[in-house]
Amino acid sequence: MPDKKSPRRASTSPEKRRKRQRLGRGEREQVIITEATKFFADQGFRASTRDLARAMGVTQALLYRYFPSKRLLIEKVFESRMANWDPALTEILSTPDRTLDDRLVRFYQGFAKRFSRAGIRLFLRAELDDQGYADQYTFPLNERILAPVVAALRREAGLPDFDTLPMLRGERELVMTLHGAIAHMGFRKHLYDSPLPDNLGAHVKFYVRAFLSGALENMRRIHDGEVPATFRTKLGPGGGRPKE
C-alpha cells in the first residue's frame, strides 16, 4: 500500500544512506534505542520489530545485527530511561544551607523538566503490555527520590536517620502523595493534553507547599505509632517496593 511504501522510499535516499553509513556501532545502537523508545511509546511493546524497522527506514536484519532479540532491545530501552538521571538533582535534597521548602521545590522543578511525551507514554505502555517496568523502576525511584526526600523530612522533624531506623512504609506512602501528584502532571500534560504550561515550576511550588503543610506532623505520627501497624513496617535500606 502507498502509505507503507512511502516512508521506506524516503528513508533510502542517497543522503540518508550516507548518513547511516557514517555512524559507528555505538552511535547506531543509540539511534536504534532512541527510535525504539518513541516507537514503543506510540505503538506499544506488542508491535513487531518488522514494524519498527519499517518506521525507521531500515531492514529488520540490521536491527538484529545490533540487538539479537526484541527482548534485548526492550531492556536497552528501559536501561536508557533509568540511566538518564543527573545525580546533582538528588544532591539538592541534602543541601544544608537551604530550607526544606526550597530544596523540595528545586528538586521537583528539576524532576518535572524531565517529563516528555515519549517517557510518559513508554511507562504506561510498559505496564499495559506486562513488561514489569514498575518493578525495574522501583529501586532507582527509591534510591534517587523517595529515600532522599524521607531523609530530608526526618532531619527537619528531628527523627532518627536510616542507620538507626530503616525507612517505614508509612513514610514511603507519605512521600508518594507528593511524588505521585507531581508525576501525574506529566500524565495530564502528555496523555490527556491538559492545558498545563510548558514550565511547571509554579505548579510544583504549589504542590510542595501544600504537602509540607502537614508532612512533618504526619512523619512524627508515623514514628509515634499513631498509624495502623502496616504503616510501621520496615522496608529496609533500599525502601523496597511494598507488596500488598
C-alpha positions as CSV (number, residue, x, y, z in Angstrom):
1,M,0.0,0.0,0.0
2,P,1.3,3.5,-0.8
3,D,1.2,4.7,2.8
4,K,3.5,1.9,3.9
5,K,5.9,2.2,1.0
6,S,6.4,5.9,1.0
7,P,8.4,6.1,4.3
8,R,10.7,3.3,3.1
9,R,11.4,5.1,-0.2
10,A,12.2,8.4,1.7
11,S,14.5,6.6,4.1
12,T,16.6,5.1,1.4
13,S,17.5,8.3,-0.2
14,P,21.3,8.7,-1.0
15,E,21.7,11.3,1.7
16,K,20.1,9.2,4.4
17,R,22.1,6.1,3.3
18,R,25.3,8.1,3.5
19,K,24.4,9.3,7.0
20,R,23.7,5.8,8.2
21,Q,26.9,4.5,6.7
22,R,28.9,7.2,8.7
23,L,27.6,6.1,12.0
24,G,29.9,4.0,14.3
25,R,28.5,1.0,16.1
26,G,27.9,2.8,19.4
27,E,26.2,5.7,17.6
28,R,24.0,3.4,15.5
29,E,22.9,1.4,18.6
30,Q,21.9,4.7,20.3
31,V,19.9,5.8,17.3
32,I,18.1,2.5,17.3
33,I,17.4,2.8,21.1
34,T,16.1,6.4,20.6
35,E,13.9,5.4,17.7
36,A,12.6,2.3,19.5
37,T,11.8,4.4,22.6
38,K,9.5,6.6,20.5
39,F,8.1,3.7,18.5
40,F,7.2,1.6,21.6
41,A,5.8,4.6,23.4
42,D,3.4,5.2,20.5
43,Q,2.7,1.6,19.3
44,G,3.1,-0.5,22.5
45,F,5.5,-3.3,23.1
46,R,3.5,-5.9,21.2
47,A,4.4,-4.1,18.0
48,S,6.9,-6.1,15.9
49,T,10.5,-5.4,15.1
50,R,9.5,-5.6,11.5
51,D,7.2,-2.6,12.0
52,L,9.9,-0.8,13.9
53,A,12.4,-1.3,11.1
54,R,9.8,-0.1,8.6
55,A,9.2,3.0,10.7
56,M,13.0,3.7,10.9
57,G,13.5,3.0,7.2
58,V,16.0,0.2,7.8
59,T,15.9,-3.6,7.4
60,Q,14.8,-5.9,10.2
61,A,18.1,-7.7,9.7
62,L,20.0,-4.5,10.6
63,L,18.1,-4.3,13.9
64,Y,19.0,-7.9,14.7
65,R,22.6,-7.2,13.9
66,Y,22.8,-4.8,16.8
67,F,20.1,-6.3,19.0
68,P,19.7,-10.1,18.5
69,S,16.3,-10.2,20.1
70,K,13.3,-7.9,20.7
71,R,13.6,-8.6,24.4
72,L,17.2,-7.3,24.5
73,L,16.2,-4.2,22.6
74,I,13.4,-3.5,25.1
75,E,15.8,-4.0,28.0
76,K,18.1,-1.5,26.5
77,V,15.2,1.0,26.1
78,F,14.4,0.6,29.8
79,E,18.1,0.9,30.8
80,S,18.5,4.1,28.8
81,R,15.5,5.6,30.6
82,M,16.8,4.7,34.0
83,A,20.4,5.8,33.3
84,N,19.3,9.3,32.1
85,W,19.5,10.8,35.6
86,D,21.6,13.7,36.9
87,P,22.9,12.8,40.4
88,A,23.2,16.5,41.1
89,L,19.4,16.6,41.3
90,T,19.3,14.2,44.2
91,E,22.1,16.1,45.9
92,I,19.8,19.2,46.1
93,L,17.8,17.4,48.8
94,S,20.7,17.3,51.2
95,T,22.0,20.9,50.7
96,P,22.5,22.1,54.3
97,D,22.2,25.9,53.6
98,R,18.7,25.8,52.1
99,T,15.3,25.4,53.7
100,L,13.4,22.1,53.2
101,D,10.8,24.1,51.2
102,D,13.4,25.4,48.9
103,R,15.1,22.1,48.4
104,L,11.9,20.2,47.6
105,V,10.7,22.9,45.2
106,R,14.1,23.0,43.4
107,F,14.3,19.2,43.3
108,Y,10.8,18.7,41.9
109,Q,11.1,21.5,39.5
110,G,14.1,19.7,38.0
111,F,12.2,16.5,38.0
112,A,9.3,18.0,36.2
113,K,11.6,19.3,33.5
114,R,12.3,15.7,32.6
115,F,8.7,15.0,31.6
116,S,8.4,14.1,27.9
117,R,5.7,12.6,25.7
118,A,7.8,9.5,24.9
119,G,8.9,8.9,28.5
120,I,5.4,9.2,30.0
121,R,3.8,7.0,27.3
122,L,6.6,4.5,27.5
123,F,6.0,4.0,31.2
124,L,2.2,3.5,30.7
125,R,2.7,1.2,27.7
126,A,5.1,-1.0,29.6
127,E,2.6,-1.6,32.4
128,L,-0.3,-2.3,30.0
129,D,1.9,-4.7,28.0
130,D,3.1,-6.5,31.1
131,Q,6.7,-5.5,30.7
132,G,7.4,-5.3,34.5
133,Y,8.8,-1.8,34.2
134,A,7.4,-0.7,37.6
135,D,9.4,-3.5,39.3
136,Q,12.6,-2.5,37.5
137,Y,12.0,1.2,38.2
138,T,11.4,0.8,42.0
139,F,15.0,0.7,43.1
140,P,16.1,3.8,41.2
141,L,12.9,5.6,42.3
142,N,13.6,4.8,46.0
143,E,17.3,5.4,45.8
144,R,17.1,8.7,43.8
145,I,13.9,10.2,45.1
146,L,11.8,8.7,47.8
147,A,14.6,7.8,50.3
148,P,16.4,11.2,50.0
149,V,13.0,13.0,50.5
150,V,12.2,10.9,53.6
151,A,15.7,11.5,54.9
152,A,15.3,15.3,54.5
153,L,11.9,15.2,56.2
154,R,13.4,13.2,59.1
155,R,16.2,15.7,59.6
156,E,13.7,18.5,59.6
157,A,11.5,16.7,62.1
158,G,14.4,15.7,64.4
159,L,13.7,12.0,63.8
160,P,16.3,9.1,63.6
161,D,18.3,8.6,60.5
162,F,18.3,5.4,58.3
163,D,21.3,3.9,60.2
164,T,19.2,3.9,63.3
165,L,15.8,3.1,61.7
166,P,15.2,1.9,58.1
167,M,12.5,3.6,56.1
168,L,9.0,2.8,57.2
169,R,6.2,2.0,54.8
170,G,4.1,4.9,56.1
171,E,7.0,7.3,55.3
172,R,7.2,6.0,51.7
173,E,3.4,6.3,51.3
174,L,3.5,9.8,52.7
175,V,6.2,11.0,50.2
176,M,4.4,9.2,47.4
177,T,1.4,11.6,47.9
178,L,3.7,14.4,46.7
179,H,5.7,12.5,44.2
180,G,2.6,10.9,42.7
181,A,0.8,14.3,42.4
182,I,3.7,15.8,40.6
183,A,4.3,12.8,38.3
184,H,0.6,12.9,37.5
185,M,1.1,16.3,36.0
186,G,3.2,14.6,33.3
187,F,0.3,12.2,32.5
188,R,-2.1,15.1,32.4
189,K,0.1,17.1,30.0
190,H,1.3,14.3,27.7
191,L,-1.6,11.9,27.8
192,Y,-4.7,13.9,28.4
193,D,-3.5,17.1,26.7
194,S,-4.5,19.2,29.7
195,P,-3.8,22.9,29.2
196,L,-0.7,22.9,31.5
197,P,2.2,25.3,30.8
198,D,5.5,24.0,29.5
199,N,7.1,25.4,32.6
200,L,5.5,23.6,35.6
201,G,7.6,25.5,38.2
202,A,4.6,27.4,39.7
203,H,2.5,24.2,39.9
204,V,5.4,22.3,41.6
205,K,5.8,25.1,44.2
206,F,2.1,25.0,45.0
207,Y,2.1,21.2,45.4
208,V,5.2,21.2,47.6
209,R,3.9,23.8,49.9
210,A,0.5,22.1,50.2
211,F,2.4,18.9,51.1
212,L,4.6,20.5,53.7
213,S,1.7,22.0,55.5
214,G,1.1,18.6,57.2
215,A,4.1,16.4,56.2
216,L,6.2,16.9,59.4
217,E,3.3,16.3,61.7
218,N,2.4,13.1,59.8
219,M,6.0,11.9,59.9
220,R,6.0,12.3,63.7
221,R,2.7,10.5,63.9
222,I,4.2,7.6,62.0
223,H,7.1,7.4,64.3
224,D,5.0,7.7,67.4
225,G,2.9,4.7,66.3
226,E,-0.3,6.8,65.8
227,V,-1.0,4.9,62.5
228,P,-2.1,1.4,61.6
229,A,0.6,-1.3,62.1
230,T,1.1,-1.8,58.3
231,F,2.5,1.8,58.1
232,R,5.1,0.9,60.7
233,T,6.6,-1.9,58.5
234,K,10.3,-1.5,58.0
235,L,11.2,-1.5,54.3
236,G,15.0,-2.0,54.6
237,P,17.9,0.2,53.4
238,G,16.6,0.4,49.8
239,G,13.0,1.0,50.8
240,G,11.9,-1.8,48.5
241,R,8.5,-1.7,46.8
242,P,5.8,-2.9,49.3
243,K,3.8,-5.9,48.3
244,E,0.1,-5.6,49.0
